[in-house]
Amino acid sequence: TLRKPISQSSMADWASKNLNMHTQGIFRRRISISNMLSWNGGSIKKPMLITSNRTIKKEACEMFKLVQSYMGDRQTRMDRNQVALVTVTKCWSMQGLRDELYIQLIRQTTDNTCHQSLAWGWELMAISLAFFSPSPKFQSYLEGYIYRHLDSDEQIAQHIKDLKNKKITKSRKKRKQNTEDEGLPISTYAKYCYRKLQKVAITGGKKGLRKPTVEEIMHARNAILTPSLFGSSLEEIMLRQQDMYPGNKLPWVQTQLSQQVLALGGEQTEGIFRIPGDIDEVNALKLQVDQWKIPNTLSDPNIPASLLKLWYRELEEPVIPQQFYKECISNYENPDAAVAVVQLLPELNRLVLCYLIHFLQIFAQPSNVGRTKMDVNNLAMVMAPNCLRCQSDDPRIIFENTRKEMSFLRMLIVHLDTSFIKGLV
């Protein structure tokens, strides 16, 4: 469900307090907020947002040129993937530039009379959200901007028409009006950005030490139209794999990663599921899995194990849907009632959960626990947060429920009969 973001007046108030007001002309007249936040064909002499950091001040002006280059409003020798990579890497490496990039994109996608440029501006915003979130201070402003474009295609088309009919400046006359391949409707980008913003605000974007790559840039662009296997719903994932694996009853990503953990000797690896795999290796594997590939060069079972946990954790709705949450934590001590809850789940969720429990039961065998040091309590502790999601903001309730979630999952590992799962894919 979309929560209603801050009002237009709150957004104006935020802008008046945080924008680094620019001046123009020999008398250095201040530019109005509306002009500060409207498409600009020229360059900028100082950042859009107030900052005292000298490096940020310099980089912000250079970044504005990159934004214009990506949107086709400035000529460049680099291709658009390269422009996006340089832009994203700057902001990924330098936290102080992130809000600056998002406000520059807001500016260049406001009152923009070229639909192609507009679409590319939104595309760059979508790509950026795959790598880093805005600061908490700026998030609600960006959310409000995106929200106002969720169903705006007709208004945008009319607005562009009105702007073109008005007397336009020389700089805008010079613009190359590319009518071919104008990109997707703006609402498509906005809806994707809105969902992505909610997720990246929680996950924090790309982690690890390796800088972004061109492959990751292209993957982030493709995800606008082709949803990732991570962060989607179970139904979306099954729909996507229909062409490639029509007979499968379970998500390919779930079974493949689980089998990789076992193939690499995960059930004999100390701290499996507790010790994280190298984050850069996990990111690289995620990129491959999203292209339906499992490399044969893997050697550390902690890498597919970490990615498997991430897949469960990032599902749009948890494996055990929200409407069954109360029933789960109410029956955390009752084996029969806990097993009964599983039978109530929608068929796909039931199969996915039973496959997971069957998988964990392998690790819970005493012969394996001796090696992994991961008994049924430890397995329940690391996996419960990936299957159940507490909706409360109250720390006491979260703390109390965490214990119940772990106990509920422990009940399933010990008591749920999953023998029917053997051989199911």
MOHUBEL-V267390 format. One record per residue. N is the residue number from 1. RES is the residue in one small letter. NEAR is the number of other ideal C-beta (glycine too) atoms within 12 Angstrom. Layout:
((N:RES:NEAR) (N:RES:NEAR))
This chain:
((1:t:9) (2:l:17) (3:r:12) (4:k:14) (5:p:24) (6:i:23) (7:s:16) (8:q:16) (9:s:11) (10:s:18) (11:m:28) (12:a:21) (13:d:17) (14:w:30) (15:a:32) (16:s:20) (17:k:17) (18:n:28) (19:l:34) (20:n:29) (21:m:23) (22:h:30) (23:t:17) (24:q:17) (25:g:9) (26:i:6) (27:f:7) (28:r:11) (29:r:12) (30:r:16) (31:i:24) (32:s:17) (33:i:25) (34:s:15) (35:n:21) (36:m:32) (37:l:32) (38:s:23) (39:w:35) (40:n:34) (41:g:29) (42:g:21) (43:s:21) (44:i:31) (45:k:19) (46:k:25) (47:p:34) (48:m:37) (49:l:39) (50:i:24) (51:t:27) (52:s:12) (53:n:17) (54:r:13) (55:t:20) (56:i:28) (57:k:25) (58:k:21) (59:e:30) (60:a:39) (61:c:27) (62:e:28) (63:m:42) (64:f:38) (65:k:28) (66:l:36) (67:v:49) (68:q:35) (69:s:30) (70:y:42) (71:m:41) (72:g:32) (73:d:38) (74:r:28) (75:q:14) (76:t:21) (77:r:9) (78:m:18) (79:d:16) (80:r:28) (81:n:27) (82:q:21) (83:v:33) (84:a:42) (85:l:31) (86:v:31) (87:t:45) (88:v:40) (89:t:29) (90:k:34) (91:c:42) (92:w:35) (93:s:22) (94:m:26) (95:q:24) (96:g:29) (97:l:40) (98:r:39) (99:d:37) (100:e:44) (101:l:47) (102:y:42) (103:i:42) (104:q:45) (105:l:45) (106:i:43) (107:r:38) (108:q:43) (109:t:45) (110:t:32) (111:d:29) (112:n:36) (113:t:33) (114:c:33) (115:h:33) (116:q:28) (117:s:37) (118:l:41) (119:a:35) (120:w:37) (121:g:43) (122:w:46) (123:e:43) (124:l:46) (125:m:48) (126:a:41) (127:i:44) (128:s:48) (129:l:44) (130:a:42) (131:f:42) (132:f:38) (133:s:33) (134:p:39) (135:s:25) (136:p:15) (137:k:18) (138:f:33) (139:q:28) (140:s:26) (141:y:35) (142:l:41) (143:e:36) (144:g:31) (145:y:38) (146:i:38) (147:y:29) (148:r:28) (149:h:35) (150:l:27) (151:d:18) (152:s:26) (153:d:25) (154:e:14) (155:q:18) (156:i:32) (157:a:19) (158:q:13) (159:h:25) (160:i:32) (161:k:14) (162:d:14) (163:l:24) (164:k:21) (165:n:11) (166:k:13) (167:k:9) (168:i:20) (169:t:19) (170:k:10) (171:s:16) (172:r:25) (173:k:14) (174:k:15) (175:r:28) (176:k:18) (177:q:21) (178:n:19) (179:t:11) (180:e:9) (181:d:11) (182:e:23) (183:g:31) (184:l:24) (185:p:25) (186:i:40) (187:s:25) (188:t:23) (189:y:38) (190:a:38) (191:k:27) (192:y:36) (193:c:42) (194:y:33) (195:r:32) (196:k:38) (197:l:37) (198:q:26) (199:k:26) (200:v:33) (201:a:22) (202:i:17) (203:t:21) (204:g:21) (205:g:28) (206:k:34) (207:k:23) (208:g:24) (209:l:13) (210:r:21) (211:k:21) (212:p:35) (213:t:24) (214:v:23) (215:e:20) (216:e:34) (217:i:34) (218:m:26) (219:h:32) (220:a:38) (221:r:35) (222:n:22) (223:a:33) (224:i:32) (225:l:18) (226:t:20) (227:p:26) (228:s:35) (229:l:39) (230:f:36) (231:g:31) (232:s:26) (233:s:26) (234:l:36) (235:e:21) (236:e:23) (237:i:37) (238:m:29) (239:l:20) (240:r:27) (241:q:27) (242:q:15) (243:d:12) (244:m:19) (245:y:21) (246:p:13) (247:g:13) (248:n:25) (249:k:24) (250:l:34) (251:p:41) (252:w:32) (253:v:44) (254:q:43) (255:t:33) (256:q:32) (257:l:39) (258:s:38) (259:q:25) (260:q:34) (261:v:37) (262:l:25) (263:a:21) (264:l:27) (265:g:22) (266:g:37) (267:e:31) (268:q:23) (269:t:28) (270:e:21) (271:g:23) (272:i:40) (273:f:40) (274:r:25) (275:i:22) (276:p:25) (277:g:35) (278:d:22) (279:i:21) (280:d:22) (281:e:28) (282:v:31) (283:n:32) (284:a:29) (285:l:40) (286:k:39) (287:l:33) (288:q:28) (289:v:33) (290:d:34) (291:q:22) (292:w:21) (293:k:20) (294:i:27) (295:p:21) (296:n:10) (297:t:14) (298:l:31) (299:s:19) (300:d:25) (301:p:35) (302:n:31) (303:i:36) (304:p:42) (305:a:45) (306:s:38) (307:l:42) (308:l:43) (309:k:37) (310:l:33) (311:w:38) (312:y:41) (313:r:25) (314:e:33) (315:l:37) (316:e:26) (317:e:29) (318:p:33) (319:v:43) (320:i:41) (321:p:29) (322:q:21) (323:q:17) (324:f:30) (325:y:29) (326:k:22) (327:e:24) (328:c:40) (329:i:33) (330:s:19) (331:n:28) (332:y:29) (333:e:18) (334:n:20) (335:p:21) (336:d:15) (337:a:22) (338:a:35) (339:v:26) (340:a:21) (341:v:34) (342:v:39) (343:q:21) (344:l:20) (345:l:31) (346:p:21) (347:e:17) (348:l:26) (349:n:32) (350:r:31) (351:l:29) (352:v:42) (353:l:44) (354:c:34) (355:y:39) (356:l:43) (357:i:41) (358:h:31) (359:f:41) (360:l:47) (361:q:31) (362:i:30) (363:f:41) (364:a:33) (365:q:22) (366:p:15) (367:s:12) (368:n:27) (369:v:24) (370:g:15) (371:r:20) (372:t:33) (373:k:19) (374:m:33) (375:d:25) (376:v:30) (377:n:23) (378:n:27) (379:l:38) (380:a:37) (381:m:24) (382:v:33) (383:m:39) (384:a:41) (385:p:26) (386:n:33) (387:c:42) (388:l:39) (389:r:29) (390:c:28) (391:q:17) (392:s:16) (393:d:8) (394:d:11) (395:p:11) (396:r:12) (397:i:18) (398:i:19) (399:f:14) (400:e:17) (401:n:27) (402:t:24) (403:r:24) (404:k:29) (405:e:36) (406:m:32) (407:s:29) (408:f:40) (409:l:44) (410:r:33) (411:m:31) (412:l:46) (413:i:41) (414:v:24) (415:h:25) (416:l:33) (417:d:18) (418:t:28) (419:s:12) (420:f:15) (421:i:27) (422:k:14) (423:g:12) (424:l:22) (425:v:21))
